[in-house]
Each structure stands twice: as C-alpha cells, then as structure tokens.
Amino acid sequence: MHIDLKNNPLKGIIPPMATMLKDDSELDHQSASRLIAHLLKGGVHGLFILGTTGECTNIPYHLRKELIQLTCREVNGRVPVLVGVTDTSLSESLVLGQAAADAGADAVVAAPPYYFGLGENELIAYFTRLADALPLPLYLYNMPSHTKTMLSQKAVVELSEHPNILGLKDSSGNAVYFNAMLYAFKDRPDFTLLVGPEEMMASTVLMGGHGGVSGGANLFPGLYVDLYAAAERGDLKEVARLQQMVMEISSSIYALGSYGSSFLKGLKAAMAVLGIGNGYLSSPLTSFGEAQLKQVEKNLKGLEAYRAYA
C-alpha cells in the first residue's frame, strides 16, 4: 500500500539515508536496520535512499535493489520512502523505479543524467519520458555540482505540469535560485520544494519551503526535526539556537580533510562513533584513517548537539 503523496504533499525532514555496507559487495543489514529505527525514533517525516549521501552512483545494482527491499520492509508504511533512481540510462532508471514500486516505496527521485551536459529542451524531454513511464511519482533532483547540469526555473515550472512530477529537491546551495522557485510556485502548495544543504533548511522553511533532505539527520534526527518545526511555526529564537548546532556539525564533522567526499567521510565516521555502521565507504571512495577517526570522535563528543540529542 503506497502513501498518497499527490493528495498529501510531502513536507518535513526527509533524511538522505546513508548506505550501511560491510564491504563493496555486501550490505550491513543489522546497521541499516539500526539506522532506520534511529531515524524513525527521531521523528523524521520520510526517508530518501540512494541519494548522494547514500553513495548512489557507487552502489552495485543488486545491492541497490536489496537496500530498497530492506528499507521498505523495515519502514512498513510508517513514513514515505523515496528511492533515488538517477542513472545515465533511462532504461536503468526505469528498472530501479519498478523495483521500488514492487518493494512498496512511495516515490522516486532523479537527477539529470550526468557525463554529457544536456540542454534545457533535452532535460525537459528526458524527465517527461521518465515520468510518463515510471510506476511511482517522481521528484526532480537539482544537483549541479555532481551532474554538471542545472535544472532551470523554466524547466522545473514546465515539468511541474506533469501529473506524475510532484516536487523538487534542490541541492545547488543557491539561495537566489531557491527563492525564485518559492516565488514561482507560491500558488502551487501541491508542488513540494525541499532543500538539500542542511545549513539552509531553516531559512528556506521560514520563506515558505517545505522542508529539507538533511544529511546530518543520520546523526541527530531529532535536531533537524526540531529545527524544521521551529521554522514552520516562526519561532526565530529557537531557530537561531538550533541553527547554531547545525552549523557546528557542519564545521566540525563535514570539513575534515580536502576530499570531494569529506562530507561523507566525516558523516560515516561520526555514525560509527555513535554505534551505527563501521564507517565504510563504497569504492572508489575510502574511509577516514585511524587518526582522522579519532579527530572525528573528539569533535563529535564536543558538539552541543551530541550533548542534547545523542
């Protein structure tokens, strides 16, 4: 039984769930179950698997399908499950979309195909074909730093008219772009606008956004749920207090090292300190070494969020 996101638009904190791995060829089922329970206990409003934080492009297809089944089984309809189906091949995205539908997921999420840059008309045509053929509703995913393609406002507005496209997750980090989207959809409360960078989540909700796909919720889901709630009710004093915790996480956990994957390395290392997983990253990424892991542990345990939410 799928959750009806067309008539009950998605909003709140929908964490991009980290993928728990034993190694490149095996999921860590026990840690994945522990993480799902941790997120649900924290009050999140949905789960997004196989996104950037889930290392989507590095996970073998058989493990992606296994993770979809495990997540849907564990969640068991308590919150919506969204599945990333981003691929360079339309047919592979559709195969994953069907696997998600068969497992009981509620929607899928897709960024533009990467490698070749696509023109605006090509993007619109691609997402239209995808939405036409998918068995589940689709959320657009704007991730220009990784796909090298920006979803323009014109493209999103045109695609929003498709009955199977329900919203946008924007991870551009461009506040002007997101505010333009909020203005463009001011009369469309049915079209969900979510922001990726957690440092921006509260400010976008205060401006009318619908929530965030906040990676730090893998660590402290209650913090991001509380921050979202404070922003939604317009409690600026509480927003300021909780925002400080979010910024502290960003500077202390995500910024270690000079890797393109520093965010993921820090996040998974911190999760391991909290007893969730072993910190393993899918190849070709590598986990932090012992010295960096000890630094993450020291930084994590010094956080105000750790004292308040761990």
C-alpha positions in Angstrom: 0.0 0.0 0.0 1.7 3.2 -1.2 1.3 6.5 0.7 -0.6 9.0 -1.5 1.8 11.9 -2.0 -0.3 13.5 -4.7 -3.1 14.4 -2.3 -0.9 14.7 0.8 2.2 16.7 -0.3 5.5 15.7 1.2 7.0 18.1 3.8 9.3 18.0 6.8 12.7 16.3 7.3 13.4 13.5 4.8 16.9 12.3 5.6 19.1 11.1 2.7 19.9 7.8 4.4 23.5 6.7 4.4 24.0 3.2 2.9 25.4 0.8 5.5 28.0 -1.5 4.0 30.2 -4.4 5.2 32.3 -4.0 2.0 31.8 -3.3 -1.7 29.7 -6.4 -2.2 27.6 -6.7 1.0 25.1 -4.6 2.8 25.3 -4.4 6.6 21.7 -5.4 7.3 22.0 -5.0 11.1 23.4 -1.5 10.9 20.8 -0.5 8.2 18.0 -1.7 10.5 19.5 0.2 13.4 19.8 3.4 11.3 16.2 3.2 10.2 15.0 2.7 13.7 17.2 5.6 14.8 15.7 7.9 12.2 12.1 6.9 12.8 12.6 7.3 16.6 13.9 10.9 15.8 10.5 11.8 14.2 11.6 12.2 10.6 8.8 12.7 8.0 10.2 10.3 5.4 13.3 8.5 4.1 15.3 9.0 0.9 17.6 6.2 0.0 20.2 6.0 -2.8 20.8 9.7 -2.9 24.2 11.4 -2.9 24.6 10.7 0.9 23.6 7.1 0.1 26.5 6.9 -2.4 24.0 6.1 -5.1 26.3 6.0 -8.1 28.9 3.7 -6.4 26.5 1.0 -5.1 26.1 -2.1 -7.3 22.7 -2.6 -8.8 21.9 -5.8 -6.9 22.7 -4.0 -3.6 20.5 -1.1 -4.6 17.6 -3.5 -5.0 18.4 -5.3 -1.8 18.5 -1.9 0.1 15.2 -0.9 -1.4 13.6 -4.1 -0.2 15.2 -3.9 3.3 14.2 -0.3 3.8 10.6 -0.7 2.7 10.2 -3.8 4.8 11.6 -2.1 7.9 9.7 1.1 7.5 6.5 -0.8 6.8 4.4 2.2 5.7 5.1 4.4 8.7 6.6 7.2 6.6 7.1 7.7 2.9 10.1 6.0 1.3 11.7 7.8 -1.6 14.2 5.9 -3.8 16.9 7.5 -5.9 16.9 6.2 -9.5 19.5 8.6 -11.0 21.4 7.0 -13.9 22.9 7.8 -17.2 20.5 5.3 -18.8 16.7 5.9 -19.0 16.1 2.2 -19.0 18.2 1.5 -15.9 16.3 4.3 -14.0 13.0 2.6 -15.0 14.3 -0.8 -13.8 15.1 0.7 -10.4 11.8 2.5 -10.4 9.9 -0.7 -10.9 12.0 -2.4 -8.2 11.0 0.5 -5.9 7.3 0.1 -6.7 7.4 -3.7 -6.3 9.0 -3.3 -2.8 6.4 -0.8 -1.6 8.3 2.5 -1.9 6.1 5.6 -2.4 8.1 7.7 -4.9 11.4 8.0 -6.7 13.9 10.8 -7.1 16.1 11.5 -10.2 18.8 14.0 -11.0 19.7 14.8 -14.6 21.8 12.1 -16.4 25.5 13.1 -15.9 28.6 12.9 -18.1 27.2 14.6 -21.2 25.8 18.0 -20.5 22.1 18.3 -21.5 20.4 21.3 -23.0 17.2 22.6 -21.5 14.9 21.1 -24.1 16.7 17.7 -23.7 16.2 17.8 -19.9 12.5 18.5 -20.3 12.2 15.7 -22.8 14.1 13.3 -20.6 12.2 13.9 -17.4 8.9 13.8 -19.3 9.7 10.4 -20.8 10.8 9.2 -17.3 7.7 10.5 -15.6 5.5 9.0 -18.3 6.9 5.5 -17.8 7.6 5.3 -14.1 5.2 3.3 -11.9 5.7 5.8 -9.0 5.6 9.6 -8.6 8.8 11.5 -9.4 10.7 14.2 -7.6 13.2 16.2 -9.5 16.7 16.5 -8.0 18.8 19.5 -8.8 22.5 18.6 -8.1 24.6 20.7 -10.5 27.9 20.2 -8.6 27.8 16.5 -9.4 25.8 16.3 -12.6 27.2 19.4 -14.2 23.7 20.3 -15.3 21.4 22.9 -13.7 17.7 22.4 -13.8 16.5 25.9 -14.8 13.4 27.5 -13.3 11.7 27.4 -16.7 12.3 23.6 -17.0 11.1 22.9 -13.4 7.9 25.0 -13.9 7.2 23.3 -17.2 7.8 19.8 -15.8 5.7 20.6 -12.7 2.6 20.4 -15.0 3.2 16.7 -15.5 0.8 14.8 -13.2 3.5 12.4 -12.1 6.1 15.0 -11.1 5.4 16.1 -7.5 8.3 18.3 -6.4 11.9 19.4 -6.5 14.9 18.6 -4.2 17.4 21.4 -4.7 21.0 20.8 -3.7 22.5 23.7 -5.6 23.2 25.7 -2.4 22.0 28.7 -4.4 19.6 30.7 -2.2 18.6 33.1 -5.0 17.6 30.1 -7.2 15.6 28.5 -4.4 13.8 31.8 -3.5 13.0 32.2 -7.2 11.4 28.7 -7.1 9.4 29.7 -4.0 8.1 32.7 -5.8 7.3 30.7 -9.0 5.3 28.1 -7.0 3.7 30.5 -4.5 0.2 29.4 -5.8 1.1 25.7 -6.0 1.1 24.3 -2.5 0.8 20.8 -4.1 4.3 21.1 -5.5 6.9 20.2 -2.9 10.1 22.3 -2.6 12.8 20.7 -0.5 16.4 21.9 0.1 19.4 19.7 0.3 22.1 21.7 2.2 21.1 21.5 5.9 22.7 24.8 6.7 19.9 26.4 4.5 17.0 24.4 5.6 15.5 26.6 8.4 15.8 29.8 6.3 14.0 28.2 3.3 11.2 26.9 5.5 10.8 30.4 7.0 10.4 31.7 3.4 7.7 29.1 2.6 9.8 26.0 1.7 8.5 22.5 2.6 11.5 21.0 4.4 14.9 19.5 4.0 16.8 16.5 2.9 19.3 16.9 5.7 22.3 14.5 5.8 23.1 15.3 9.4 19.8 13.7 10.4 21.6 10.4 10.1 23.4 11.5 13.3 20.8 13.6 15.2 17.4 13.3 13.5 15.7 15.0 16.5 17.7 18.1 16.0 16.7 18.6 12.4 13.0 17.7 13.1 13.0 20.3 16.0 14.6 22.9 13.8 12.1 22.3 11.0 9.2 22.6 13.5 10.6 25.8 14.9 11.0 27.3 11.5 7.5 26.2 10.4 5.9 27.9 13.4 8.1 31.0 13.0 9.9 30.7 16.4 13.0 32.8 15.4 14.7 32.5 18.8 14.5 28.7 18.8 15.6 28.6 15.1 18.7 30.6 16.0 19.5 28.3 18.9 19.2 25.1 16.9 20.8 26.6 13.8 24.0 27.1 15.8 24.1 23.3 16.5 23.7 22.6 12.8 26.5 24.9 11.8 28.7 23.4 14.5 28.2 19.9 13.0 29.0 21.3 9.5 32.3 22.9 10.6 33.4 20.1 13.0 32.4 16.9 11.2 32.0 17.6 7.4 35.0 19.8 6.8 37.8 17.5 7.8 40.3 16.9 5.0 40.3 18.3 1.5 38.4 15.5 -0.3 35.4 15.9 -2.6 33.8 13.3 -0.3 34.9 14.9 3.0 31.2 15.3 4.0 30.6 11.6 3.6 33.8 10.5 5.2 33.0 12.7 8.3 29.4 11.7 8.4 30.0 7.9 8.3 32.9 8.2 10.7 30.7 10.1 13.2 27.9 7.5 12.7 30.4 4.7 13.5 31.3 6.6 16.8 27.6 6.6 17.6 27.4 2.8 17.0 25.8 2.9 13.6 27.9 1.1 11.0 31.6 0.8 10.6 32.3 4.0 8.5 32.9 2.0 5.3 32.5 4.0 2.1 31.9 2.3 -1.3 34.7 2.1 -3.8 36.4 4.2 -5.2 35.9 6.3 -2.0 37.9 5.4 1.0 37.1 5.8 4.7 39.0 8.0 7.1 42.1 6.5 8.7 42.6 6.0 12.4 44.0 9.5 13.2 41.1 11.2 11.4 38.6 8.9 13.0 39.9 9.9 16.4 39.6 13.5 15.5 36.0 13.0 14.4 35.3 11.3 17.7 36.8 14.1 19.6 34.9 16.7 17.6 31.6 14.8 17.8 31.7 14.5 21.5 32.4 18.2 21.9 29.3 19.2 20.0 26.3 20.8 21.7 24.1 18.6 19.5 25.8 15.5 20.9 25.1 16.5 24.4 21.5 17.4 23.6 20.5 14.7 21.1 22.8 11.7 21.2 
